[in-house]
Structure formats: structure tokens, C-alpha cells
Amino acid sequence: MASAFYNNYHEELGKGGINYTADTFHVMLMTSAYTPNVDTEAFRSDLSNEASGTNYTAGGQAVASVTWTQDNTDNRAVLDFANLVFANVTLPSVAGAVLYKRTGAAATDILICFIEFTEGDRSVVANDFTVTPSATGVLTNG
């Protein structure tokens, strides 16, 4: 599956459950065994096949500068975030990442989107693993 928003995210956004200026957001890495189900997965506790390895913390890490930008040329909004470095990790077969709103409990952490790495599965041994959003943003809405 390509990158996509989780369906529950749209409902949470509409109900005011997501505040991009006040909430904390995290990115967690997913293995190639993970297949997103945007219909049934709504919270971090719904996920399986998170990456695991040396110096990687379950649940991922905080991401800075999650933003939405209005794109009048293409009549849409663009979701983006700052590059994220998982320092000095050893991880096998990482195929994508999940951006979520962190509440402090996996059962209430709201999934936003799955980001499939366009270069395919990536592995790293005792080195930095960097998630670099596309120059055109992570995903678009509209």
C-alpha cells in the first residue's frame, strides 16, 4: 500500500481531536511485514510489526514542525514535518513510518498517516536512520 491517511484521522480532525499548534506528534518505524489497514487501524495500539533494534525506542520519537500548508496552485493542503533522525540505531527491513498524535497511551494515540518509503525496505547497522519527507511534503489533502 502506498502512503495514506488513516480514516479515523479525518473524523478526529473534524471533531477537533487534532491541534497542530498544541499537540505532540511522533513518528514510529514499521517493518516490511506491516500492511496498513486505514479502515480499521485508528490508534497506536491497533498496530503490529513496529521496527525493533538497538537504540530504537518502541513508539518512535517526537517529530518537530508538523505543518499544513495551503497550496492554491493545486487546490489542496500539504502535510509536512521536519527531517527526523533516529541516532546510532541497528534496524532491519524498515519499509515505512507512521505519524501519530501522542497522548501518552497507545490506546488513545491517534494515527494520522502511514508513509511508505519510496526507496523500499531500508536497513541500518550502528548508524543514523533519517526519515526525510519529500520536498513536496508527506501527503496532500484535497
C-alpha positions in Angstrom: 0.0 0.0 0.0 1.2 3.5 -0.8 1.3 6.3 1.7 -2.2 7.1 3.1 -4.2 8.8 5.8 -5.9 6.6 8.4 -9.7 7.0 8.1 -10.2 7.7 11.8 -7.8 10.7 11.5 -10.4 12.5 9.3 -13.1 12.1 11.9 -10.7 13.2 14.7 -9.7 16.2 12.7 -13.3 17.2 12.1 -14.2 16.8 15.8 -11.3 18.9 16.9 -9.2 15.9 18.2 -6.1 17.1 16.4 -4.5 20.5 17.1 -1.3 21.0 15.0 -0.2 24.0 17.1 -0.6 22.4 20.6 -0.4 18.6 20.2 2.7 16.4 20.3 3.4 14.2 17.3 5.7 11.1 17.0 6.9 9.0 14.1 7.4 5.3 14.6 9.1 3.0 12.1 7.4 -0.1 10.6 8.9 -3.2 9.2 8.2 -4.7 5.8 5.8 -7.1 7.4 3.4 -4.3 8.2 0.4 -3.8 5.9 -1.6 -0.8 6.8 -5.4 -1.1 7.2 -6.6 2.5 7.0 -10.2 1.4 7.7 -9.7 -0.5 11.0 -6.5 0.9 12.5 -7.2 4.1 14.4 -4.9 4.1 17.4 -1.3 3.1 18.0 -2.4 0.0 20.0 -4.0 -1.3 16.7 -0.6 -1.6 15.0 1.7 -4.5 14.8 5.1 -5.0 13.2 6.8 -1.9 14.5 10.6 -1.9 13.9 12.8 -3.1 16.7 16.5 -3.0 17.2 19.4 -1.5 19.0 18.9 2.1 20.3 15.3 2.3 18.8 12.6 3.1 21.4 9.2 1.5 20.8 6.7 4.2 19.8 9.4 6.1 17.9 10.3 9.6 18.7 8.9 13.1 18.7 8.9 15.0 15.4 9.3 18.8 15.2 7.4 21.2 13.0 4.4 19.2 11.8 2.7 21.7 9.4 -0.2 22.0 7.0 0.4 24.5 4.1 -2.2 25.8 1.8 -1.4 25.1 -1.9 -3.6 27.4 -4.0 -2.0 26.3 -7.3 -3.1 22.7 -6.8 -6.1 23.5 -4.6 -5.1 21.3 -1.7 -3.3 21.3 1.6 0.2 19.7 2.1 1.2 17.9 5.3 4.9 18.1 6.2 7.3 17.7 9.0 11.0 18.3 9.7 13.6 15.6 9.0 13.8 13.1 11.8 17.0 11.3 12.8 17.0 8.0 14.8 20.6 8.2 16.0 23.0 5.2 16.0 20.4 2.5 15.5 20.5 -1.0 14.1 17.3 -1.8 12.3 16.4 -4.5 9.7 13.8 -4.1 6.9 12.2 -0.8 7.7 9.6 -0.1 5.0 7.7 2.9 6.3 6.7 5.1 9.1 3.6 6.1 11.0 2.9 9.7 12.1 0.6 9.9 15.1 -0.7 12.3 17.7 0.9 11.2 21.1 -1.4 11.3 24.1 0.8 9.1 26.3 -1.2 5.9 25.9 -1.1 3.6 22.9 -4.9 3.0 23.1 -5.5 6.8 22.6 -2.6 7.8 20.4 -4.3 8.9 17.2 -2.9 7.6 13.9 -2.5 10.2 11.2 -0.8 8.6 8.3 1.3 5.8 7.0 4.4 6.9 4.9 5.7 4.2 2.6 9.4 4.7 1.8 9.7 5.1 -1.9 13.2 3.5 -2.0 11.8 0.3 -0.5 13.0 -1.6 2.6 15.9 0.0 4.4 18.3 -1.5 7.0 20.9 0.2 9.0 23.7 -1.1 11.3 25.0 1.1 14.1 24.3 4.3 12.1 21.8 7.1 11.9 18.4 6.3 10.2 16.9 9.5 8.8 13.3 10.0 7.7 13.3 12.8 5.1 9.9 13.9 3.9 9.6 14.6 0.1 10.4 18.1 -1.0 6.7 18.3 -2.0 5.5 17.2 1.5 4.4 14.0 3.1 0.8 13.8 1.9 -1.8 16.0 0.5 -5.4 16.5 1.3 -7.7 17.8 -1.4 
